[in-house]
Amino acid sequence: MARHSIIMLVGLVWASGCATVGPTTPALQKTDQPLLQPSVAVPATVTLINRDLRFVVLDFGDRPRPPLGTVVELVRDEQVVARVQLTEPMRGRFVTADIVEGEPRVGDQVR
C-alpha cells in the first residue's frame, strides 16, 4: 500500500513539472552586444616543486583543467623550460603533475 502511494506521489510530482506550456521567462531583446563577454585566460602557474619526487603543483585558478594524463609545457620568459604530465590528486584549482623533462621553477606558466 505504501509503495503504491509513493509511486503515485512521484508520478504526480513528475507530471506537474511537465505541465508548463510555453516559456516562463520574458523574451530576450536583440542587441548588438554579445551575451557573454570573453574572459582573458590566465595560464596555470607552478606553485610548488618537489625535486626529490619529481613533481610540481599547478594552480589553474578558475580555468578549466585538462584531463589527467595530459602533458603540458611550462614556459618562462617565452621559452619552454619543462614538460609535465598531469596526475592525481586534483584538488579544486590545484593539480599535481609529474616532471617529464626540464627544470621547472615556481612561477613558470602552463601553455
PASEBA-1860 file (N, C-alpha, C; in nm, 3 decimals):
! residues 111
1> MARHSIIM> 0.082/-0.120/0.000/0.000/0.000/0.000/0.086/0.127/0.000 ~ 0.189/0.128/0.087/0.277/0.245/0.094/0.353/0.261/-0.036 ~ 0.394/0.150/-0.096/0.468/0.157/-0.222/0.381/0.219/-0.330 ~ 0.254/0.182/-0.335/0.162/0.237/-0.434/0.147/0.388/-0.415 ~ 0.137/0.434/-0.290/0.124/0.576/-0.260/0.248/0.653/-0.303 ~ 0.366/0.596/-0.280/0.490/0.663/-0.319/0.499/0.674/-0.470 ~ 0.462/0.566/-0.541/0.465/0.568/-0.687/0.371/0.675/-0.741 ~ 0.251/0.685/-0.683/0.155/0.787/-0.727/0.209/0.928/-0.699
9> LVGLVWAS> 0.271/0.948/-0.582/0.325/1.078/-0.546/0.437/1.119/-0.642 ~ 0.527/1.025/-0.672/0.635/1.053/-0.766/0.577/1.086/-0.903 ~ 0.476/1.013/-0.946/0.414/1.039/-1.075/0.349/1.176/-1.081 ~ 0.284/1.216/-0.972/0.221/1.348/-0.968/0.325/1.460/-0.972 ~ 0.434/1.443/-0.898/0.540/1.544/-0.899/0.601/1.554/-1.038 ~ 0.629/1.442/-1.101/0.688/1.441/-1.234/0.593/1.506/-1.334 ~ 0.464/1.470/-1.329/0.366/1.525/-1.423/0.347/1.675/-1.403 ~ 0.353/1.721/-1.280/0.333/1.864/-1.256/0.450/1.945/-1.313
17> GCATVGPT> 0.569/1.887/-1.316/0.684/1.956/-1.374/0.672/1.967/-1.525 ~ 0.597/1.879/-1.585/0.584/1.880/-1.731/0.462/1.957/-1.777 ~ 0.384/2.010/-1.685/0.258/2.074/-1.722/0.276/2.216/-1.775 ~ 0.392/2.276/-1.758/0.413/2.413/-1.803/0.417/2.417/-1.955 ~ 0.340/2.508/-2.011/0.336/2.522/-2.156/0.394/2.657/-2.193 ~ 0.490/2.659/-2.283/0.547/2.785/-2.330/0.653/2.838/-2.237 ~ 0.720/2.944/-2.278/0.827/2.999/-2.196/0.773/3.069/-2.073 ~ 0.849/3.059/-1.965/0.809/3.125/-1.840/0.890/3.251/-1.815
25> TPALQKTD> 0.987/3.279/-1.902/1.068/3.400/-1.887/1.034/3.497/-1.998 ~ 1.051/3.626/-1.976/1.021/3.722/-2.081/1.117/3.702/-2.199 ~ 1.071/3.742/-2.316/1.153/3.728/-2.437/1.276/3.816/-2.427 ~ 1.389/3.766/-2.480/1.512/3.844/-2.480/1.506/3.949/-2.590 ~ 1.557/4.066/-2.562/1.564/4.171/-2.663/1.692/4.153/-2.741 ~ 1.684/4.172/-2.871/1.802/4.160/-2.955/1.887/4.284/-2.939 ~ 2.016/4.261/-2.912/2.111/4.372/-2.902/2.233/4.339/-2.986 ~ 2.315/4.439/-3.008/2.440/4.418/-3.081/2.550/4.369/-2.988
33> QPLLQPSV> 2.526/4.372/-2.858/2.625/4.328/-2.761/2.624/4.176/-2.750 ~ 2.740/4.110/-2.737/2.740/3.966/-2.715/2.682/3.934/-2.578 ~ 2.619/3.818/-2.566/2.560/3.780/-2.439/2.667/3.751/-2.335 ~ 2.776/3.687/-2.376/2.884/3.656/-2.283/3.010/3.730/-2.326 ~ 3.072/3.795/-2.233/3.198/3.862/-2.261/3.310/3.758/-2.252 ~ 3.398/3.750/-2.351/3.507/3.654/-2.342/3.599/3.692/-2.226 ~ 3.646/3.590/-2.154/3.736/3.616/-2.043/3.880/3.601/-2.091 ~ 3.967/3.674/-2.028/4.107/3.665/-2.061/4.162/3.546/-1.981
41> AVPATVTL> 4.211/3.445/-2.051/4.260/3.325/-1.985/4.397/3.351/-1.925 ~ 4.408/3.329/-1.796/4.536/3.340/-1.728/4.592/3.199/-1.719 ~ 4.716/3.180/-1.764/4.769/3.044/-1.763/4.787/2.991/-1.620 ~ 4.788/2.859/-1.610/4.816/2.796/-1.480/4.960/2.826/-1.443 ~ 4.988/2.825/-1.313/5.119/2.862/-1.263/5.172/2.754/-1.170 ~ 5.303/2.728/-1.176/5.368/2.636/-1.083/5.374/2.704/-0.947 ~ 5.319/2.638/-0.845/5.319/2.696/-0.711/5.409/2.623/-0.613 ~ 5.446/2.498/-0.646/5.530/2.419/-0.557/5.604/2.316/-0.640
49> INRDLRFV> 5.728/2.288/-0.599/5.809/2.187/-0.669/5.868/2.092/-0.565 ~ 5.859/1.961/-0.592/5.928/1.861/-0.512/6.028/1.794/-0.605 ~ 6.153/1.837/-0.596/6.257/1.786/-0.687/6.292/1.641/-0.655 ~ 6.286/1.601/-0.527/6.320/1.463/-0.491/6.222/1.363/-0.552 ~ 6.093/1.395/-0.547/5.991/1.305/-0.602/5.952/1.342/-0.744 ~ 6.012/1.447/-0.799/5.995/1.491/-0.938/5.849/1.522/-0.973 ~ 5.787/1.611/-0.893/5.653/1.658/-0.928/5.640/1.805/-0.895 ~ 5.539/1.868/-0.957/5.505/2.007/-0.930/5.357/2.014/-0.895
57> VLDFGDRP> 5.318/2.125/-0.834/5.176/2.155/-0.811/5.144/2.278/-0.894 ~ 5.040/2.266/-0.976/4.996/2.373/-1.065/4.868/2.435/-1.011 ~ 4.858/2.567/-1.019/4.738/2.639/-0.979/4.667/2.685/-1.105 ~ 4.550/2.625/-1.134/4.474/2.660/-1.253/4.374/2.771/-1.227 ~ 4.361/2.817/-1.103/4.264/2.922/-1.073/4.125/2.879/-1.115 ~ 4.056/2.965/-1.191/3.920/2.935/-1.238/3.919/2.871/-1.376 ~ 4.036/2.852/-1.436/4.043/2.792/-1.569/4.004/2.646/-1.566 ~ 3.947/2.596/-1.675/3.921/2.453/-1.681/4.055/2.377/-1.685
65> RPPLGTVV> 4.055/2.263/-1.620/4.177/2.183/-1.617/4.175/2.080/-1.729 ~ 4.288/2.057/-1.793/4.295/1.949/-1.890/4.277/1.814/-1.819 ~ 4.242/1.709/-1.891/4.222/1.578/-1.827/4.353/1.519/-1.774 ~ 4.339/1.425/-1.681/4.454/1.353/-1.628/4.533/1.290/-1.742 ~ 4.663/1.286/-1.728/4.747/1.225/-1.829/4.796/1.322/-1.936 ~ 4.737/1.440/-1.942/4.778/1.540/-2.041/4.920/1.589/-2.010 ~ 5.002/1.597/-2.113/5.137/1.654/-2.099/5.130/1.800/-2.144 ~ 5.176/1.890/-2.056/5.174/2.033/-2.088/5.316/2.088/-2.077
73> ELVRDEQV> 5.338/2.198/-2.146/5.468/2.264/-2.142/5.465/2.376/-2.038 ~ 5.580/2.394/-1.973/5.596/2.505/-1.880/5.685/2.609/-1.946 ~ 5.644/2.735/-1.938/5.711/2.843/-2.009/5.761/2.947/-1.908 ~ 5.881/2.995/-1.936/5.940/3.104/-1.858/6.006/3.199/-1.957 ~ 5.975/3.326/-1.950/6.032/3.425/-2.043/6.013/3.382/-2.188 ~ 5.892/3.334/-2.219/5.853/3.295/-2.355/5.932/3.176/-2.410 ~ 6.001/3.101/-2.323/6.073/2.982/-2.367/6.023/2.860/-2.289 ~ 6.007/2.749/-2.360/5.966/2.624/-2.295/6.084/2.574/-2.211
81> VARVQLTE> 6.059/2.553/-2.081/6.166/2.511/-1.990/6.145/2.372/-1.933 ~ 6.022/2.319/-1.945/5.994/2.186/-1.891/5.864/2.134/-1.949 ~ 5.846/2.002/-1.936/5.719/1.937/-1.970/5.677/1.854/-1.850 ~ 5.548/1.861/-1.817/5.494/1.786/-1.703/5.366/1.714/-1.746 ~ 5.338/1.603/-1.677/5.217/1.525/-1.707/5.124/1.532/-1.587 ~ 4.998/1.575/-1.613/4.900/1.591/-1.506/4.864/1.457/-1.445 ~ 4.865/1.452/-1.311/4.837/1.329/-1.238/4.743/1.359/-1.122 ~ 4.709/1.256/-1.048/4.633/1.272/-0.924/4.729/1.323/-0.817
89> PMRGRFVT> 4.686/1.392/-0.717/4.549/1.437/-0.694/4.521/1.570/-0.764 ~ 4.393/1.588/-0.797/4.341/1.715/-0.847/4.247/1.765/-0.738 ~ 4.282/1.873/-0.674/4.200/1.926/-0.565/4.163/2.071/-0.596 ~ 4.037/2.091/-0.632/3.991/2.226/-0.662/4.071/2.286/-0.776 ~ 4.138/2.395/-0.748/4.214/2.464/-0.852/4.356/2.411/-0.867 ~ 4.398/2.319/-0.778/4.535/2.268/-0.778/4.543/2.129/-0.840 ~ 4.648/2.108/-0.921/4.670/1.980/-0.989/4.816/1.943/-0.970 ~ 4.841/1.816/-0.943/4.976/1.765/-0.934/5.020/1.719/-1.072
97> ADIVEGEP> 5.147/1.734/-1.104/5.199/1.692/-1.233/5.340/1.638/-1.216 ~ 5.366/1.522/-1.277/5.500/1.463/-1.276/5.588/1.537/-1.375 ~ 5.714/1.561/-1.335/5.808/1.626/-1.425/5.856/1.522/-1.526 ~ 5.831/1.548/-1.653/5.873/1.458/-1.761/6.014/1.495/-1.806 ~ 6.038/1.625/-1.824/6.172/1.672/-1.860/6.183/1.819/-1.825 ~ 6.308/1.865/-1.811/6.333/2.005/-1.783/6.347/2.034/-1.635 ~ 6.366/2.162/-1.605/6.386/2.209/-1.467/6.288/2.321/-1.436 ~ 6.167/2.287/-1.393/6.069/2.393/-1.364/6.108/2.473/-1.240
105> RVGDQVR> 6.055/2.594/-1.234/6.070/2.683/-1.118/5.931/2.731/-1.077 ~ 5.919/2.770/-0.950/5.795/2.832/-0.905/5.772/2.958/-0.987 ~ 5.649/2.975/-1.040/5.616/3.090/-1.121/5.611/3.058/-1.271 ~ 5.670/2.944/-1.314/5.659/2.905/-1.453/5.511/2.888/-1.487 ~ 5.476/2.909/-1.614/5.336/2.904/-1.655/5.311/2.794/-1.754 ~ 5.190/2.737/-1.745/5.147/2.633/-1.839/5.102/2.698/-1.967 ~ 5.144/2.645/-2.078/5.098/2.691/-2.211/5.051/2.573/-2.289
END
